[in-house]
Amino acid sequence: MDWRRESKVLGLVIVVFAGLYHLPVGAPRFDGAVVEALSLVRWYAREHVLLCLVPAFFIAGGISVFVNQASVMKYLGAGAPKALAYGVAATSGTVLAVCSCTVLPLFAGIYGLGAGIGPATAFLYSGPAINALAIILTASVLGLKIGVARAVGAVVFSVVIGLLMHAIFRKDARESALAAAPPPDDHGGRPLHRTALTFAAMVAVLIFANWSGAAGGIFGAVHAVKWWLTAAAAAGLGASLTAWYGLAWWKPLAAAAAVALTALLRRDDPVLPFTVGTPAFSWAVASRPGELRDWFAASWSFAKQILPLLLGGVFISGLLLGRPGHEGLVPSAWIATAVGGNSLGANFFAAFSGALMYFATLTEIPILQGLLGSGMGQGPALSLLLAGPALSLPSILVLRTIAGLRRTLVFLALVVILSTVTGALFGWLFP
């Protein structure tokens, strides 16, 4: 018997048992925090898993099956020209405009296919951080100065963080091998425009299904017809799979009929047809042997790897910090006090706590509006805006399994440090 190992197991058992034995069940704050954690998980499951993560899993699976490795290595590989690699990474993230959790399957897809750590992390940051709608709302609700600072800071951060990650890990075995490897053969396979149109349809489903009309104007006009646009994108995806991937024509039609029937029966709940369409589409794809079945298998693999950690992380985040407007174990008054003024400590606390909190797209703006009204400084507000949407406790837990603990910790440190310094400078310039 290995006594050293068994003693560690015994110590862990004692700690867990003591924690369970002394659970403060019945205490109002603890009971309220548990309710908040479960409420946040329920909201996440209803609003985020189906509309955000399911399309993202299919896109990530498609990247690993349909995208030619030569293309990824050419544009995002460790040996690709820096201007091209980081330009593509930042632009791709901007187009997607997803949250810190939804971007993870996409990051896993391009990173697993051979993207360098620098361009991959530039994409990882830019996806949630460079969101045109969020920046417009930030300027209109929180002020033009902080809106412009958020836009400029997010674009610069995506490139700087990617370059620093490349510099720090360029001697790692994986990065050295990617940089030294000869370019993969990019001949063969289907024409590029067919793959591009297929992915454009998938990305359109992701974007329009999650479109917000909060800013009004053109955004509100698109929001009014978002489900029609989502349906059109889904129809385009079905047509491309039938024409170019060998899917029997009647299978996407059967899936579409199930969605249409559900929409007619339940017009009050537009998410329900999307829910019905997910298993119908999965069946259509998985029933076709070959690359379509491989696509489903890859998508399912990403879901198994990522979804349990995300849900666990959302629960912990809700337990500690609650939902917007509600409290968890940590009193919101403590946070408001800690981020008052524009000191370096206040900026660091805002950046670090923002990196652990989970922000769905656009929810950081009303939260900051309340904190600013409670005395939060302009600098810490910007620090939280630059760190919060790009990271969260759930995304950190998942990122560790994809990129490893060291890369995850360095990425976290870079985001927090850069956000802290930028917020401090902003607070000094605009007190």
C-alpha positions as CSV (number, residue, x, y, z in Angstrom):
1,M,0.0,0.0,0.0
2,D,1.3,3.5,-0.9
3,W,0.8,5.2,2.5
4,R,1.7,8.7,1.1
5,R,-1.0,8.5,-1.6
6,E,-3.5,7.0,0.8
7,S,-2.8,9.8,3.4
8,K,-3.6,12.4,0.7
9,V,-6.9,10.6,-0.1
10,L,-7.8,10.4,3.6
11,G,-7.0,14.1,4.0
12,L,-9.3,15.0,1.0
13,V,-12.1,12.8,2.5
14,I,-11.8,14.6,5.8
15,V,-11.9,18.0,4.2
16,V,-14.9,17.2,2.1
17,F,-16.7,15.5,5.0
18,A,-16.0,18.5,7.3
19,G,-17.3,20.9,4.7
20,L,-20.5,18.9,4.2
21,Y,-20.9,18.5,8.0
22,H,-20.7,22.2,8.6
23,L,-22.8,23.4,5.6
24,P,-24.7,26.5,6.7
25,V,-28.0,25.2,5.5
26,G,-30.8,27.4,6.8
27,A,-28.7,30.6,6.8
28,P,-30.5,33.1,4.5
29,R,-27.4,34.1,2.6
30,F,-26.3,30.5,1.9
31,D,-29.8,29.4,0.9
32,G,-30.2,32.4,-1.3
33,A,-26.8,31.8,-2.9
34,V,-27.8,28.2,-3.7
35,V,-31.0,29.4,-5.3
36,E,-29.1,32.0,-7.3
37,A,-26.6,29.3,-8.5
38,L,-29.4,27.0,-9.6
39,S,-31.3,29.9,-11.2
40,L,-28.2,31.0,-13.2
41,V,-27.6,27.4,-14.4
42,R,-31.3,27.1,-15.4
43,W,-31.1,30.4,-17.3
44,Y,-27.8,29.4,-18.9
45,A,-29.4,26.0,-20.0
46,R,-32.5,27.7,-21.4
47,E,-30.9,30.7,-23.1
48,H,-27.4,29.8,-23.9
49,V,-26.9,26.1,-24.5
50,L,-29.4,25.7,-27.3
51,L,-29.0,29.0,-29.1
52,C,-25.2,29.6,-28.6
53,L,-23.4,26.4,-27.7
54,V,-25.2,23.9,-29.9
55,P,-24.4,25.9,-33.1
56,A,-20.9,26.5,-31.8
57,F,-20.3,22.8,-31.3
58,F,-21.4,22.0,-34.9
59,I,-19.2,24.8,-36.2
60,A,-16.2,23.4,-34.2
61,G,-16.9,19.9,-35.4
62,G,-17.1,21.2,-38.9
63,I,-13.8,22.9,-38.6
64,S,-12.1,19.6,-37.5
65,V,-13.7,17.6,-40.3
66,F,-14.4,19.9,-43.3
67,V,-11.6,22.5,-43.1
68,N,-8.4,21.7,-44.8
69,Q,-5.5,21.7,-42.3
70,A,-3.4,23.5,-44.9
71,S,-5.7,26.5,-44.7
72,V,-5.5,26.7,-41.0
73,M,-1.7,26.4,-41.1
74,K,-1.5,28.9,-43.9
75,Y,-3.5,31.6,-42.1
76,L,-3.2,30.8,-38.4
77,G,-0.3,28.4,-38.0
78,A,2.8,29.1,-35.9
79,G,4.8,29.9,-39.0
80,A,2.3,32.1,-40.7
81,P,3.1,35.8,-41.4
82,K,2.2,37.7,-38.2
83,A,0.2,40.4,-39.9
84,L,-1.9,37.9,-41.8
85,A,-2.4,35.5,-38.8
86,Y,-3.4,38.1,-36.2
87,G,-5.4,40.1,-38.8
88,V,-7.5,36.9,-39.6
89,A,-7.8,36.0,-35.9
90,A,-9.0,39.4,-34.8
91,T,-11.4,39.8,-37.8
92,S,-12.9,36.3,-37.3
93,G,-13.6,37.0,-33.7
94,T,-15.2,40.3,-34.5
95,V,-17.6,38.7,-37.0
96,L,-18.7,36.0,-34.6
97,A,-19.2,38.3,-31.6
98,V,-19.9,35.5,-29.1
99,C,-19.5,35.2,-25.4
100,S,-16.5,33.8,-23.5
101,C,-18.1,30.3,-23.3
102,T,-19.4,30.0,-26.9
103,V,-16.0,30.9,-28.4
104,L,-14.4,27.9,-26.6
105,P,-15.5,25.1,-29.0
106,L,-14.4,27.3,-31.9
107,F,-11.0,27.9,-30.3
108,A,-10.7,24.2,-29.6
109,G,-11.4,23.4,-33.3
110,I,-8.8,25.7,-34.8
111,Y,-6.2,25.0,-32.1
112,G,-6.6,21.3,-32.5
113,L,-6.2,21.6,-36.2
114,G,-2.8,23.3,-35.9
115,A,-3.3,27.0,-35.2
116,G,-0.5,28.6,-33.3
117,I,-1.0,29.6,-29.7
118,G,-0.6,33.3,-30.6
119,P,-3.3,33.6,-33.3
120,A,-5.5,31.1,-31.5
121,T,-5.5,33.2,-28.3
122,A,-6.0,36.4,-30.3
123,F,-9.1,34.8,-31.7
124,L,-10.1,33.5,-28.2
125,Y,-10.0,37.1,-26.8
126,S,-11.4,38.9,-29.8
127,G,-14.6,36.8,-30.1
128,P,-16.2,37.9,-26.9
129,A,-14.4,41.2,-26.5
130,I,-14.8,42.9,-29.9
131,N,-18.6,43.0,-30.1
132,A,-19.9,45.9,-32.2
133,L,-23.3,45.9,-30.5
134,A,-21.8,45.8,-27.0
135,I,-19.4,48.6,-27.8
136,I,-22.3,50.8,-29.2
137,L,-24.4,50.1,-26.1
138,T,-21.4,50.9,-23.9
139,A,-21.0,54.3,-25.5
140,S,-24.7,55.1,-25.3
141,V,-25.3,54.0,-21.8
142,L,-21.9,54.5,-20.0
143,G,-20.5,57.4,-22.1
144,L,-18.7,58.0,-25.3
145,K,-15.2,58.0,-23.7
146,I,-15.5,54.6,-22.1
147,G,-17.1,53.2,-25.2
148,V,-14.2,54.3,-27.5
149,A,-11.7,53.2,-24.9
150,R,-13.3,49.7,-24.8
151,A,-13.3,49.4,-28.6
152,V,-9.6,50.5,-29.0
153,G,-8.5,48.5,-26.0
154,A,-10.2,45.3,-27.1
155,V,-8.7,45.5,-30.6
156,V,-5.2,46.2,-29.3
157,F,-5.5,43.6,-26.6
158,S,-6.4,40.8,-29.0
159,V,-3.2,41.4,-31.0
160,V,-0.9,42.1,-28.0
161,I,-2.1,39.1,-26.0
162,G,-1.6,36.8,-29.0
163,L,1.9,38.1,-29.7
164,L,2.9,37.7,-26.0
165,M,1.4,34.2,-25.9
166,H,3.5,33.3,-29.0
167,A,6.6,34.9,-27.5
168,I,6.2,33.1,-24.1
169,F,5.4,29.6,-25.6
170,R,7.4,29.7,-28.8
171,K,9.9,27.2,-27.4
172,D,7.3,24.7,-26.4
173,A,7.5,21.4,-28.3
174,R,4.1,21.9,-30.0
175,E,4.8,25.4,-31.2
176,S,8.3,24.5,-32.4
177,A,7.0,21.5,-34.3
178,L,4.2,23.6,-35.9
179,A,6.6,26.3,-37.0
180,A,9.2,23.9,-38.4
181,A,6.7,21.5,-40.1
182,P,6.5,21.8,-43.9
183,P,3.2,23.2,-45.2
184,P,0.5,20.5,-45.5
185,D,-0.6,19.7,-49.0
186,D,-3.7,21.8,-49.8
187,H,-4.6,19.9,-53.0
188,G,-7.7,17.8,-53.2
189,G,-11.0,18.1,-51.3
190,R,-14.1,20.1,-52.3
191,P,-13.8,23.6,-53.7
192,L,-13.1,26.3,-51.1
193,H,-16.2,28.3,-51.9
194,R,-18.4,25.4,-51.0
195,T,-16.9,24.9,-47.6
196,A,-17.0,28.7,-47.1
197,L,-20.7,28.9,-47.9
198,T,-21.5,26.0,-45.6
199,F,-19.7,27.6,-42.7
200,A,-21.3,31.0,-43.6
201,A,-24.7,29.3,-43.2
202,M,-23.7,27.8,-39.8
203,V,-22.3,31.1,-38.5
204,A,-25.5,32.9,-39.7
205,V,-27.6,30.6,-37.6
206,L,-25.4,31.3,-34.6
207,I,-25.5,35.1,-35.1
208,F,-29.2,35.6,-35.9
209,A,-30.5,33.2,-33.3
210,N,-28.7,35.3,-30.7
211,W,-29.3,38.7,-32.2
212,S,-30.3,41.4,-29.7
213,G,-32.4,44.4,-30.5
214,A,-31.3,46.3,-27.4
215,A,-29.6,49.1,-29.3
216,G,-32.6,49.9,-31.5
217,G,-32.2,51.2,-35.0
218,I,-31.0,48.7,-37.5
219,F,-30.3,46.2,-34.7
220,G,-33.9,46.4,-33.6
221,A,-35.1,46.0,-37.2
222,V,-33.0,42.9,-37.7
223,H,-34.2,41.6,-34.3
224,A,-37.8,41.8,-35.4
225,V,-37.2,39.3,-38.2
226,K,-34.3,37.3,-36.5
227,W,-36.1,34.0,-36.6
228,W,-37.0,34.3,-40.3
229,L,-33.3,35.0,-40.9
230,T,-32.3,32.1,-38.7
231,A,-34.7,29.8,-40.7
232,A,-33.3,31.1,-44.0
233,A,-29.7,30.4,-42.9
234,A,-30.8,26.9,-41.7
235,A,-32.4,26.3,-45.1
236,G,-29.2,27.3,-46.8
237,L,-27.2,24.9,-44.7
238,G,-29.6,22.1,-45.5
239,A,-29.4,22.9,-49.2
240,S,-25.5,22.9,-49.1
241,L,-25.5,19.5,-47.3
242,T,-27.8,18.0,-49.9
243,A,-26.0,19.4,-52.9
244,W,-22.3,19.0,-51.9
245,Y,-22.1,16.5,-49.0
246,G,-24.4,13.7,-50.2
247,L,-27.2,14.1,-47.7
248,A,-30.5,12.7,-48.9
249,W,-32.8,15.5,-49.9
250,W,-35.8,14.3,-47.8
251,K,-33.8,14.4,-44.5
252,P,-33.4,18.2,-44.2
253,L,-37.0,18.6,-45.4
254,A,-38.2,16.2,-42.6
255,A,-36.2,18.2,-40.1
256,A,-37.6,21.5,-41.5
257,A,-41.2,20.1,-41.3
258,A,-40.8,19.2,-37.7
259,V,-39.5,22.7,-36.9
260,A,-42.3,24.4,-39.0
261,L,-45.0,22.3,-37.3
262,T,-43.7,23.2,-33.8
263,A,-43.6,26.9,-34.8
264,L,-47.2,26.8,-35.9
265,L,-48.3,25.0,-32.7
266,R,-46.3,27.2,-30.3
267,R,-46.0,30.6,-31.8
268,D,-45.5,32.1,-28.3
269,D,-42.2,30.3,-27.8
270,P,-39.7,30.8,-30.7
271,V,-37.0,28.9,-28.9
272,L,-39.0,25.6,-28.9
273,P,-38.8,25.1,-32.7
274,F,-35.0,25.7,-32.5
275,T,-35.0,23.0,-29.7
276,V,-36.9,20.6,-31.9
277,G,-34.7,21.3,-34.9
278,T,-31.5,20.4,-33.0
279,P,-32.2,16.7,-32.6
280,A,-33.8,16.5,-36.0
281,F,-30.8,18.0,-37.6
282,S,-28.5,15.8,-35.6
283,W,-30.4,12.7,-36.7
284,A,-30.2,13.8,-40.4
285,V,-26.4,14.3,-40.2
286,A,-25.5,11.3,-38.0
287,S,-27.5,8.9,-40.2
288,R,-25.3,9.6,-43.2
289,P,-22.1,7.5,-43.1
290,G,-18.9,9.2,-44.0
291,E,-17.8,12.7,-43.3
292,L,-21.3,13.9,-42.1
293,R,-21.3,11.2,-39.4
294,D,-17.8,12.2,-38.6
295,W,-18.9,15.8,-38.3
296,F,-21.6,14.8,-35.8
297,A,-19.2,12.6,-33.8
298,A,-16.6,15.5,-33.6
299,S,-19.4,17.9,-32.5
300,W,-20.6,15.5,-29.9
301,S,-17.0,15.1,-28.7
302,F,-16.7,18.8,-28.1
303,A,-20.0,18.9,-26.3
304,K,-18.9,16.1,-23.9
305,Q,-15.6,17.8,-23.2
306,I,-16.9,21.3,-22.7
307,L,-20.5,21.4,-21.6
308,P,-20.2,19.7,-18.1
309,L,-17.3,22.0,-17.1
310,L,-19.3,25.0,-18.3
311,L,-22.4,24.1,-16.4
312,G,-20.3,23.4,-13.3
313,G,-18.5,26.7,-13.6
314,V,-21.7,28.6,-14.1
315,F,-23.1,27.0,-10.9
316,I,-20.0,28.1,-8.9
317,S,-20.1,31.6,-10.4
318,G,-23.7,31.9,-9.4
319,L,-23.1,30.6,-5.9
320,L,-20.3,33.1,-5.3
321,L,-21.7,36.2,-7.1
322,G,-25.3,35.5,-7.9
323,R,-27.2,36.8,-11.0
324,P,-27.4,40.5,-12.1
325,G,-29.4,42.3,-9.5
326,H,-29.2,39.4,-7.0
327,E,-26.5,38.4,-4.5
328,G,-24.6,35.2,-3.9
329,L,-22.2,34.4,-1.1
330,V,-20.1,37.5,-1.8
331,P,-22.1,40.7,-0.9
332,S,-22.3,43.1,-3.8
333,A,-21.6,45.9,-1.4
334,W,-18.1,44.5,-0.9
335,I,-17.5,44.6,-4.6
336,A,-18.9,48.2,-4.9
337,T,-16.5,49.3,-2.1
338,A,-13.5,47.5,-3.5
339,V,-13.8,49.2,-7.0
340,G,-14.4,52.7,-5.7
341,G,-12.0,55.4,-7.0
342,N,-9.3,54.8,-9.6
343,S,-6.4,53.2,-7.6
344,L,-4.3,50.4,-9.0
345,G,-5.8,48.1,-6.4
346,A,-9.3,49.0,-7.5
347,N,-8.5,48.4,-11.1
348,F,-6.9,45.0,-10.3
349,F,-9.8,43.9,-8.3
350,A,-12.2,44.9,-11.1
351,A,-10.2,43.1,-13.7
352,F,-9.7,39.9,-11.6
353,S,-13.3,39.7,-10.4
354,G,-14.5,40.4,-13.9
355,A,-12.3,37.6,-15.2
356,L,-14.1,35.2,-12.9
357,M,-17.7,36.4,-13.3
358,Y,-19.8,35.1,-16.1
359,F,-21.3,37.8,-18.4
360,A,-23.7,36.8,-21.0
361,T,-23.5,39.1,-24.0
362,L,-24.5,42.7,-23.1
363,T,-25.3,42.0,-19.4
364,E,-22.0,43.6,-18.3
365,I,-23.4,47.0,-19.3
366,P,-26.4,47.2,-16.8
367,I,-24.2,45.7,-14.1
368,L,-21.6,48.4,-14.6
369,Q,-24.2,51.1,-14.8
370,G,-25.3,50.0,-11.3
371,L,-21.8,49.8,-10.0
372,L,-20.9,53.3,-11.4
373,G,-24.0,54.6,-9.6
374,S,-22.6,53.1,-6.4
375,G,-19.3,54.9,-6.6
376,M,-17.2,52.7,-9.0
377,G,-14.4,54.6,-10.7
378,Q,-14.1,55.1,-14.5
379,G,-10.8,53.2,-14.6
380,P,-12.1,50.0,-12.8
381,A,-15.2,50.1,-15.1
382,L,-13.0,49.9,-18.1
383,S,-10.8,47.2,-16.5
384,L,-13.9,45.1,-16.0
385,L,-15.2,45.7,-19.5
386,L,-11.9,44.6,-21.0
387,A,-11.5,41.5,-18.8
388,G,-15.0,40.4,-18.0
389,P,-16.5,39.5,-21.4
390,A,-13.3,37.8,-22.5
391,L,-13.0,35.4,-19.5
392,S,-15.1,33.7,-16.9
393,L,-14.7,31.0,-14.4
394,P,-16.5,28.5,-16.6
395,S,-14.4,29.4,-19.6
396,I,-11.2,29.1,-17.5
397,L,-12.1,25.6,-16.4
398,V,-12.7,24.5,-20.0
399,L,-9.7,26.3,-21.4
400,R,-7.4,24.4,-19.1
401,T,-8.5,21.1,-20.6
402,I,-8.0,22.4,-24.2
403,A,-4.7,24.4,-23.9
404,G,-3.2,23.1,-20.6
405,L,-2.9,24.7,-17.2
406,R,0.2,26.8,-18.0
407,R,-1.2,28.5,-21.1
408,T,-4.5,29.1,-19.3
409,L,-2.9,30.8,-16.3
410,V,-0.6,32.9,-18.6
411,F,-3.6,34.0,-20.7
412,L,-5.6,34.8,-17.6
413,A,-2.6,36.8,-16.2
414,L,-2.1,38.7,-19.4
415,V,-5.8,39.7,-19.6
416,V,-5.9,40.8,-16.0
417,I,-2.6,42.7,-16.0
418,L,-3.3,44.5,-19.3
419,S,-6.9,45.4,-18.2
420,T,-5.6,46.7,-14.9
421,V,-2.9,48.9,-16.4
422,T,-5.2,50.2,-19.1
423,G,-8.0,51.0,-16.6
424,A,-5.6,52.8,-14.3
425,L,-4.3,55.0,-17.2
426,F,-7.9,55.7,-18.3
427,G,-8.9,56.6,-14.7
428,W,-5.9,58.9,-14.4
429,L,-6.7,60.6,-17.8
430,F,-10.5,60.8,-17.1
431,P,-11.0,60.9,-13.4
